[in-house]
Structure formats: structure tokens, C-alpha cells
Amino acid sequence: MASLRSKLLASVMRVTMKKMLGRSGDVDKERASLDKMSGMTASRKPGQSTEVGGVSGEWQYCEGAQPERTILYLHGGGYALGGPDSHRDMVGAIADATQAKALILDYRLGPETPFPGAVDDAVAAYQALLDDGEEAGKIFVAGDSAGGGLTAATLVAIKDKGLPMPAGGVCISPWADLTFSGRSMYTKAVDDAMLSKETLSWMADLYLAGQDASHPLASPIYADLSGLPPLLIQVGGDEVLLDDSLTLHERAKAAGVDSTLEVWDDMMHVWHLMAKFIPEGRLAMKSIAEFMGKHTA
């Protein structure tokens, strides 16, 4: 059962964010709007700017302790929006909860850089972390929404390239099926407080630029998932992307992957972004911390 705060927040989001996101059709305006909305409630200071594997990003460090692990974080935003500015607070909070240093990767976005640019950037950054001396067994790849799907795709690409596998992957409300085959895209259309098929379709077109939506690195539910490290998949019960998570989990399990699925009843898309306001966000991060603690080498 969702908390009262969570229910109130979802009601507000349905009449604000859901009606606004992607509606202008102007990528620059949408990017600025997302960063502005994030900035209104942000309290985390910008971290250390960096370039890893030729890809820019920002480090966020856990407070009060030496990092025990490293997170390569792939932000959400439909492969067209988002970056360190929009995700700094959430990723910083995850770094605190997991005793980690987290690299918010500012990977290239569509339409300027279509698929598979985001995957290429994520793999290049992971390779660079290894080259810099980071231990694969202490690295986690994590992401939300499009970044959650990108997390799964990145793990597949890392495997295909023959690189040492990271300790695990964390997929938060992953967009793992750009073909929109899941029934929840329709059955949860009213319940979802943030996303709609219309908005997601606009973003998919920007990212794919006419390419096959069922490509395994665009929609990792169609990939060979065998050989991937342990996965934690968290999704809200009210999301249009619910079936993306269910299918990703089922196919990972069928491929022999140690996959853990958490369906949080009545929760909205990437509720972790609201962790300062709702208890479920903090509880979800605690679960991520337990997962990483269990699987860190």
C-alpha cells in the first residue's frame, strides 16, 4: 500500500508532469524544462566533472565514508532528455545509501546521436573504468527508465565484447521494450502518473531514427541475456512500463541469470526521484544497497 504522501504526489504528477512531458515536440525546450523542474527541488551540489572513455560525466561520492564500490549510472529521459543536472539528487542519494562513488554518465542523446550511440558510450565508459584500475567485481551498472533499459543493453554489449563482467546491474523502471508489445502500455495508461505511449513513442522515434525497435541493444528483452551478472529490477505497479520489467525478469531467469524482481504496489515511474518526499523512495534505495552489498566482490 502506497503512503499518503506518495498518493498525493502521484495525483499532482498526473495533472502536471504527465500532461507536459514531451508535448511541445521541441527537444531543446523539453530538456530545459526537465532540468528546470529537477532544479526546483535539488539540494545536492554538483560533483566532480570528468571525462571517462571520451564521454563526459559527473562523479557523486557517498557522504561520510570511503566508497566501497563504483556505480556507472545511466540516467533516464527517453534517450533524448536528462543528464547530471536532472539526476544529481537521486544518484547522490543512491551513492550515500550504497556507500559508493557514482559516475552519472552524460551519454550522447538522440536525435543528435541516434542508436546505438548511448550503448557505445556506456561500454566505452565501462572499459575506461577497468583501464583506470577499477575492479570489475566492485562495479555496478545502474540506471532508470531509458537508462534502466540501457543498463541491460550495456551488460549484453559488455558480454559480447568479451570484457570482464561487473558485479551486477540495477534496472529502475526500465524501458526495455521499444516495440511497445507489453499489455501494461494500455492497461496502465490511466494509472501511470508520468508516462504515456504518446510521449514514449516520440522519444523512441528520436532515438531510433528509423532503425529496428526490436534490435537486442535497443530492446534488451529480445537479447541473449545468458551470462549476465545478477540483476535487480525495481518497478512501480502503476507503470505503463510494468510489463517491460516483468518480461525482462522472466527472460533473464530463463537464460540462467540471477534476477530479482521487485514490483512496488501503487508506485509511479522512478519514484526514487522523489525520495526526499516519499518514504518508498528511501526504502527502494535501501533495497538497492542490500543487493549491492550481497554481490560486491
C-alpha positions as CSV (number, residue, x, y, z in Angstrom):
1,M,0.0,0.0,0.0
2,A,1.4,3.3,-1.0
3,S,1.9,6.1,1.6
4,L,-0.4,9.0,1.7
5,R,2.4,11.3,0.5
6,S,3.0,9.0,-2.4
7,K,-0.6,9.0,-3.4
8,L,-0.8,12.8,-3.2
9,L,2.4,13.2,-5.2
10,A,1.1,10.9,-7.9
11,S,-2.1,12.9,-8.2
12,V,-0.1,16.1,-8.7
13,M,2.1,14.5,-11.3
14,R,-0.8,13.3,-13.3
15,V,-2.1,16.8,-13.9
16,T,1.4,18.4,-14.3
17,M,4.3,16.3,-15.5
18,K,2.2,13.8,-17.4
19,K,0.5,16.5,-19.4
20,M,3.7,18.4,-20.1
21,L,6.3,15.8,-20.8
22,G,7.2,15.7,-24.5
23,R,4.1,17.7,-25.5
24,S,6.0,20.6,-27.1
25,G,7.8,18.3,-29.6
26,D,10.8,20.6,-29.2
27,V,13.8,18.7,-27.8
28,D,15.6,21.7,-26.6
29,K,12.6,23.0,-24.7
30,E,11.9,19.6,-23.2
31,R,15.5,19.3,-22.0
32,A,15.4,22.7,-20.4
33,S,12.1,22.1,-18.8
34,L,13.2,18.8,-17.3
35,D,16.4,20.3,-15.8
36,K,14.4,23.3,-14.5
37,M,11.8,21.1,-12.7
38,S,14.6,19.0,-11.3
39,G,16.5,22.1,-10.1
40,M,13.5,23.4,-8.2
41,T,13.8,20.6,-5.6
42,A,17.5,19.8,-5.9
43,S,19.8,20.2,-2.9
44,R,22.8,18.2,-4.0
45,K,25.8,20.2,-5.0
46,P,27.3,19.5,-8.5
47,G,30.0,16.8,-8.2
48,Q,33.4,16.5,-9.9
49,S,33.1,16.9,-13.7
50,T,35.1,14.3,-15.6
51,E,35.6,12.5,-18.9
52,V,35.7,8.7,-18.9
53,G,36.4,6.9,-22.1
54,G,35.8,10.0,-24.1
55,V,32.4,10.5,-22.5
56,S,31.7,13.3,-20.1
57,G,30.1,12.8,-16.8
58,E,29.9,13.8,-13.1
59,W,31.1,12.0,-10.0
60,Q,28.9,11.9,-6.9
61,Y,30.5,10.4,-3.8
62,C,28.9,8.9,-0.7
63,E,29.0,11.1,2.3
64,G,30.9,10.3,5.5
65,A,32.8,7.1,4.3
66,Q,35.2,5.7,1.9
67,P,33.4,4.3,-1.2
68,E,33.2,0.5,-1.2
69,R,32.0,0.2,-4.8
70,T,31.6,2.1,-8.0
71,I,28.3,2.7,-9.9
72,L,28.2,3.5,-13.6
73,Y,24.9,5.3,-13.6
74,L,22.9,5.7,-16.8
75,H,20.2,8.4,-16.4
76,G,16.7,8.3,-17.7
77,G,15.0,10.7,-20.1
78,G,13.9,8.6,-23.0
79,Y,17.3,8.7,-24.7
80,A,16.6,12.3,-25.6
81,L,16.5,14.2,-22.3
82,G,18.2,14.2,-19.0
83,G,21.8,14.3,-17.6
84,P,23.7,15.0,-14.4
85,D,21.5,18.1,-13.7
86,S,18.3,16.2,-13.7
87,H,19.6,13.2,-11.8
88,R,22.1,14.6,-9.4
89,D,20.0,14.4,-6.3
90,M,18.7,10.9,-6.9
91,V,22.1,9.4,-7.8
92,G,23.8,11.2,-4.9
93,A,21.3,9.7,-2.6
94,I,21.9,6.2,-4.1
95,A,25.6,6.7,-3.6
96,D,25.0,7.6,0.0
97,A,22.8,4.6,0.6
98,T,25.1,2.1,-1.2
99,Q,28.4,3.5,0.1
100,A,29.6,4.1,-3.5
101,K,31.0,6.6,-5.8
102,A,28.7,7.1,-8.7
103,L,29.5,8.3,-12.2
104,I,26.5,9.9,-13.8
105,L,27.4,9.4,-17.4
106,D,26.4,12.2,-19.8
107,Y,26.0,9.9,-22.7
108,R,25.0,11.2,-26.1
109,L,21.3,11.6,-26.8
110,G,19.0,11.4,-29.8
111,P,18.3,12.9,-32.2
112,E,21.8,14.3,-32.5
113,T,23.3,10.8,-31.8
114,P,20.8,8.0,-32.6
115,F,21.0,4.4,-31.5
116,P,23.4,2.8,-30.7
117,G,25.3,5.9,-29.6
118,A,24.1,5.6,-26.0
119,V,25.2,1.9,-25.8
120,D,28.6,2.7,-27.3
121,D,29.2,5.5,-24.8
122,A,28.2,3.3,-21.8
123,V,30.5,0.5,-22.9
124,A,33.4,2.9,-23.6
125,A,33.0,4.4,-20.1
126,Y,33.0,0.9,-18.5
127,Q,36.1,-0.1,-20.4
128,A,37.8,3.1,-19.3
129,L,36.9,2.4,-15.6
130,L,38.6,-1.0,-16.0
131,D,41.6,0.6,-17.7
132,D,41.8,3.1,-14.8
133,G,42.2,0.2,-12.3
134,E,38.6,-0.2,-11.1
135,E,37.8,-3.9,-10.2
136,A,35.0,-5.4,-12.3
137,G,33.7,-7.2,-9.2
138,K,33.2,-3.8,-7.4
139,I,31.4,-2.0,-10.3
140,F,27.7,-2.0,-10.8
141,V,25.9,-0.6,-13.8
142,A,22.6,1.0,-12.9
143,G,20.0,3.2,-14.5
144,D,16.4,4.4,-14.5
145,S,13.8,4.4,-17.3
146,A,15.6,4.5,-20.6
147,G,18.8,4.2,-18.5
148,G,17.4,1.1,-17.0
149,G,16.9,-0.5,-20.4
150,L,20.3,0.9,-21.4
151,T,21.8,-0.9,-18.3
152,A,20.6,-4.2,-19.6
153,A,21.7,-3.4,-23.1
154,T,25.1,-2.3,-21.8
155,L,25.6,-5.6,-19.9
156,V,24.8,-7.5,-23.1
157,A,27.3,-5.4,-25.1
158,I,30.0,-5.8,-22.4
159,K,29.5,-9.6,-22.6
160,D,29.6,-9.5,-26.4
161,K,32.8,-7.6,-26.3
162,G,34.4,-10.1,-24.0
163,L,35.1,-7.7,-21.2
164,P,35.1,-8.8,-17.5
165,M,31.5,-8.6,-16.2
166,P,30.6,-6.1,-13.5
167,A,29.3,-7.2,-10.1
168,G,25.7,-6.6,-11.1
169,G,23.1,-4.5,-12.8
170,V,20.3,-2.4,-11.3
171,C,17.3,-1.6,-13.6
172,I,14.9,1.0,-12.1
173,S,11.6,1.2,-14.0
174,P,13.5,0.0,-17.1
175,W,12.2,0.9,-20.6
176,A,13.4,-2.4,-22.1
177,D,10.9,-2.8,-25.0
178,L,10.8,0.0,-27.6
179,T,8.4,-2.1,-29.7
180,F,5.6,-1.4,-27.1
181,S,4.5,-5.0,-27.0
182,G,3.6,-5.1,-23.3
183,R,-0.1,-5.0,-22.3
184,S,0.6,-2.6,-19.5
185,M,1.3,0.1,-22.0
186,Y,-2.5,0.2,-22.4
187,T,-3.9,-1.3,-19.1
188,K,-1.9,1.1,-17.0
189,A,-2.4,4.1,-19.3
190,V,-4.6,5.9,-16.8
191,D,-2.8,4.8,-13.6
192,D,0.6,5.9,-14.7
193,A,1.3,9.3,-13.2
194,M,4.1,10.3,-15.5
195,L,4.4,8.5,-18.9
196,S,2.1,7.8,-21.8
197,K,2.6,5.8,-25.0
198,E,2.4,9.1,-27.0
199,T,5.4,10.6,-25.1
200,L,7.4,7.4,-25.3
201,S,6.7,7.0,-29.0
202,W,8.1,10.5,-29.6
203,M,11.2,9.7,-27.7
204,A,11.7,6.3,-29.4
205,D,11.5,8.0,-32.8
206,L,14.2,10.5,-31.8
207,Y,16.5,7.7,-30.6
208,L,15.9,5.0,-33.2
209,A,15.9,7.3,-36.3
210,G,14.1,4.7,-38.3
211,Q,16.1,1.7,-37.0
212,D,14.6,-1.6,-35.9
213,A,13.0,-1.2,-32.5
214,S,13.4,-4.9,-31.8
215,H,17.2,-4.8,-32.1
216,P,18.6,-6.6,-29.0
217,L,20.6,-3.5,-27.9
218,A,17.5,-1.2,-28.3
219,S,15.0,-3.5,-26.7
220,P,17.0,-5.9,-24.5
221,I,14.1,-8.1,-23.8
222,Y,15.0,-9.6,-27.2
223,A,18.7,-10.0,-26.4
224,D,20.5,-13.2,-25.4
225,L,20.7,-12.5,-21.7
226,S,22.7,-15.6,-20.7
227,G,26.0,-14.8,-18.9
228,L,24.8,-11.6,-17.4
229,P,25.7,-10.8,-13.8
230,P,23.0,-10.6,-11.1
231,L,20.2,-8.2,-11.8
232,L,17.9,-6.2,-9.5
233,I,14.8,-4.9,-11.3
234,Q,12.5,-2.4,-9.5
235,V,9.3,-1.2,-11.0
236,G,6.1,0.5,-9.8
237,G,2.8,-1.3,-10.0
238,D,1.1,1.6,-11.7
239,E,3.6,2.0,-14.6
240,V,2.9,1.6,-18.3
241,L,6.4,0.1,-18.4
242,L,5.4,-2.6,-15.8
243,D,5.5,-5.4,-18.5
244,D,8.9,-4.3,-19.6
245,S,10.2,-5.3,-16.2
246,L,8.2,-8.4,-15.9
247,T,9.4,-9.7,-19.3
248,L,13.0,-8.7,-18.8
249,H,13.0,-10.6,-15.5
250,E,11.3,-13.6,-17.0
251,R,13.7,-13.8,-19.9
252,A,16.7,-13.2,-17.7
253,K,15.7,-16.0,-15.3
254,A,15.0,-18.3,-18.3
255,A,18.6,-17.6,-19.5
256,G,20.0,-18.6,-16.1
257,V,20.6,-15.1,-14.7
258,D,20.3,-14.4,-11.0
259,S,17.5,-11.9,-11.4
260,T,15.5,-10.3,-8.6
261,L,12.2,-8.5,-9.4
262,E,10.6,-6.0,-7.0
263,V,7.1,-4.7,-8.0
264,W,6.2,-1.9,-5.7
265,D,2.5,-1.7,-5.5
266,D,0.8,1.6,-6.5
267,M,4.1,3.3,-7.2
268,M,4.8,5.7,-10.1
269,H,7.6,5.6,-12.6
270,V,11.1,6.1,-11.0
271,W,9.6,7.0,-7.6
272,H,13.2,7.2,-6.4
273,L,13.4,10.7,-7.8
274,M,11.0,11.7,-5.1
275,A,12.9,10.1,-2.2
276,K,13.1,13.4,-0.3
277,F,9.4,13.5,-0.1
278,I,8.1,9.9,0.0
279,P,9.3,7.0,2.2
280,E,9.1,4.5,-0.6
281,G,12.0,6.2,-2.4
282,R,14.3,5.7,0.5
283,L,13.2,2.2,1.1
284,A,13.9,1.3,-2.5
285,M,17.4,2.7,-2.2
286,K,17.9,0.6,0.9
287,S,17.0,-2.5,-1.1
288,I,19.5,-1.4,-3.8
289,A,22.1,-1.1,-1.1
290,E,21.4,-4.6,0.2
291,F,21.6,-6.0,-3.3
292,M,25.0,-4.4,-3.9
293,G,26.3,-5.4,-0.5
294,K,25.4,-9.0,-1.3
295,H,27.1,-9.0,-4.7
296,T,30.2,-6.9,-4.3
297,A,33.3,-9.0,-4.7
